[in-house]
Amino acid sequence: MYCPKCRSELVNGIIGDLLLTKHCPKCEGEWISGRNYQGWRSERPAVVPSRETIAQNYHLPYTPSPLDAKAAPCPECSTMMARGKIALKQPFYVEHCLTCGGIWCDRGEWDVLEQLQLHTNIPQIFSSGWQAQARASHLNALERQAVIDKVGVEMAQRVFDLAEVLVQHPNGDFAAAYLMRRFDRDRS
């Protein structure tokens, strides 16, 4: 069996908590057969990460492999693999064969999936609902960073805290509208 990214011969490997893989010694990617993944996964509780888990890890220091941008055929059945985006500040793609169920992780991706608590439920990454949620979380993180960049960390935290209070209040929208009217009036 050959690496779908660099065509080197894959060797036996193990990642994480005793998950058997085929490892590429050249690019350090990991092929996880669908059968091995399902067996490994059935012995562990599926953890469904919260939005907060992913949002809190948005700035996770990770540099994707240079080969991450390359689409690839499945090393088991040669079907082109689907790509699921992990929307961090430095986004990357996990590949999944929809025919045989195998998963390809480029160098370091498995470790990030573990930190994000996605490793026990990788197929969810490829659902349209999860991808929509990931896009929304990514846009929210960009918006929060823009607020921090414009008003500074301390003021931004006060704005975020007030927003949380207003969202929880039954008439919070009225208070938010007041703030907007106040800005319009005072800036005119």
C-alpha positions as MATLAB code, in Angstrom:
seq = 'MYCPKCRSELVNGIIGDLLLTKHCPKCEGEWISGRNYQGWRSERPAVVPSRETIAQNYHLPYTPSPLDAKAAPCPECSTMMARGKIALKQPFYVEHCLTCGGIWCDRGEWDVLEQLQLHTNIPQIFSSGWQAQARASHLNALERQAVIDKVGVEMAQRVFDLAEVLVQHPNGDFAAAYLMRRFDRDRS';
ca = [
       0.000    0.000    0.000;
       1.292    3.445   -0.947;
       0.924    6.916    0.533;
      -1.849    8.859   -1.230;
       0.146   12.092   -0.920;
       3.794   11.269   -1.699;
       3.527    7.695   -3.094;
       6.014    6.220   -0.564;
       5.354    2.724    0.721;
       3.314    2.705    3.937;
       4.531    0.761    6.984;
       2.696   -0.475   10.074;
       2.162    2.163   12.740;
       0.172    3.048   15.841;
      -1.272    6.427   16.816;
      -3.091    7.722   19.844;
      -4.589    5.118   22.128;
      -3.502    1.942   20.258;
      -5.109    2.699   16.900;
      -3.385    0.625   14.197;
      -2.430    2.571   11.087;
      -0.316    2.484    7.986;
       2.326    5.173    8.441;
       4.229    7.059    5.753;
       7.860    7.386    6.854;
       8.482   10.138    4.292;
       5.623   12.645    4.819;
       4.568   11.266    8.236;
       0.910   10.882    7.266;
      -1.309    8.134    8.694;
      -3.777    5.857    6.905;
      -6.481    4.503    9.205;
      -8.510    1.745    7.584;
     -12.260    1.980    8.068;
     -12.282   -1.445    9.709;
      -9.536   -0.525   12.202;
     -11.176    2.810   13.006;
     -14.616    1.291   13.590;
     -13.167   -1.424   15.842;
     -11.116    1.089   17.819;
     -14.036    3.504   18.037;
     -16.466    0.827   19.256;
     -14.260    0.316   22.331;
     -14.424    3.999   23.316;
     -17.199    6.413   24.165;
     -17.944    8.805   21.319;
     -17.171   12.304   22.512;
     -19.191   15.026   20.848;
     -17.207   18.232   21.207;
     -19.041   21.377   22.163;
     -18.811   24.533   20.074;
     -16.846   26.014   22.955;
     -14.164   23.306   22.708;
     -13.496   24.157   19.084;
     -13.840   27.927   19.612;
     -11.435   27.835   22.580;
      -8.870   26.052   20.421;
      -9.223   28.368   17.401;
      -5.675   29.688   17.917;
      -4.189   26.212   18.436;
      -0.576   26.381   17.241;
      -0.485   24.013   14.285;
       1.195   24.244   10.912;
      -0.504   22.087    8.277;
       1.575   19.800    6.118;
       2.541   21.267    2.730;
       0.733   18.245    1.253;
      -2.561   19.169    2.963;
      -3.726   21.156   -0.074;
      -3.441   18.087   -2.283;
      -6.560   15.976   -2.931;
      -5.760   12.285   -2.977;
      -7.091    8.836   -3.910;
      -7.800    6.260   -1.219;
      -4.767    3.978   -0.749;
      -7.099    0.971   -0.293;
      -9.671    1.340   -3.081;
      -8.373    4.259   -5.231;
     -11.609    6.284   -4.891;
     -10.986   10.027   -4.534;
     -11.338   10.885   -0.859;
     -13.691   13.558    0.476;
     -12.046   16.426    2.333;
     -13.425   17.798    5.606;
     -12.208   21.216    6.694;
     -11.142   21.811   10.284;
     -11.629   25.574   10.586;
      -8.952   26.764   12.983;
      -6.927   29.950   12.576;
      -4.604   27.719   10.545;
      -7.217   25.468    8.856;
      -6.501   22.001    7.524;
      -8.337   19.130    5.829;
      -8.863   15.536    6.912;
      -9.525   13.076    4.067;
     -12.121   10.308    4.290;
     -12.968    7.579    1.796;
     -16.731    7.399    1.432;
     -16.416    3.961   -0.208;
     -14.323    1.973    2.288;
     -14.509    4.298    5.307;
     -10.765    4.878    5.641;
      -9.278    8.111    6.960;
      -6.087    9.923    5.962;
      -4.410   12.306    8.401;
      -1.455   14.382    7.250;
       1.434   14.914    9.666;
       0.170   16.123   13.065;
      -3.523   16.200   12.186;
      -4.451   13.277   14.463;
      -2.954   15.106   17.465;
      -5.070   18.174   16.689;
      -8.199   16.016   16.259;
      -7.525   14.558   19.722;
      -7.147   18.026   21.246;
     -10.419   19.104   19.629;
     -12.105   15.877   20.808;
     -13.006   15.010   17.204;
     -10.916   11.826   16.974;
     -13.684    9.467   18.174;
     -16.245   10.831   15.740;
     -14.388   11.732   12.544;
     -17.268   10.892   10.150;
     -19.283   13.802   11.636;
     -16.713   16.208   10.165;
     -18.025   15.334    6.710;
     -21.703   16.107    7.438;
     -23.163   19.312    6.006;
     -24.482   20.279    9.451;
     -21.066   20.023   11.053;
     -19.404   21.938    8.219;
     -22.024   24.723    8.518;
     -21.427   24.900   12.277;
     -17.664   24.981   11.712;
     -18.027   27.872    9.231;
     -20.205   29.786   11.712;
     -17.680   29.213   14.517;
     -14.845   30.332   12.243;
     -16.679   33.544   11.294;
     -17.487   34.197   14.961;
     -13.809   33.812   15.884;
     -12.799   36.220   13.103;
     -15.396   38.742   14.279;
     -14.224   38.509   17.904;
     -10.622   39.006   16.801;
     -11.634   42.071   14.768;
     -13.286   43.576   17.876;
     -10.127   42.910   19.909;
      -7.980   44.484   17.180;
     -10.184   47.620   17.036;
     -10.798   48.339   20.736;
      -8.128   46.365   22.600;
      -8.334   43.274   24.790;
      -9.785   44.918   27.920;
     -12.581   46.824   26.160;
     -13.346   43.842   23.919;
     -13.812   41.612   26.964;
     -16.250   44.154   28.428;
     -18.183   44.172   25.141;
     -18.281   40.351   25.032;
     -19.435   40.179   28.657;
     -22.184   42.750   28.053;
     -23.290   40.881   24.929;
     -23.653   37.678   26.991;
     -25.731   39.496   29.617;
     -27.972   41.067   26.962;
     -28.488   37.763   25.139;
     -29.691   36.180   28.393;
     -32.064   39.034   29.261;
     -35.626   38.885   27.854;
     -35.385   42.547   26.759;
     -31.733   42.516   25.803;
     -32.565   43.442   22.219;
     -34.127   46.696   23.462;
     -30.926   47.570   25.342;
     -28.794   46.745   22.288;
     -31.034   48.969   20.133;
     -30.593   51.773   22.687;
     -26.823   51.482   22.391;
     -27.000   51.690   18.596;
     -29.315   54.735   18.716;
     -26.953   56.370   21.198;
     -24.016   55.866   18.843;
     -25.968   57.246   15.887;
     -27.112   60.306   17.865;
     -23.736   61.079   19.457;
     -21.770   60.652   16.225;
     -24.063   62.895   14.151;
];
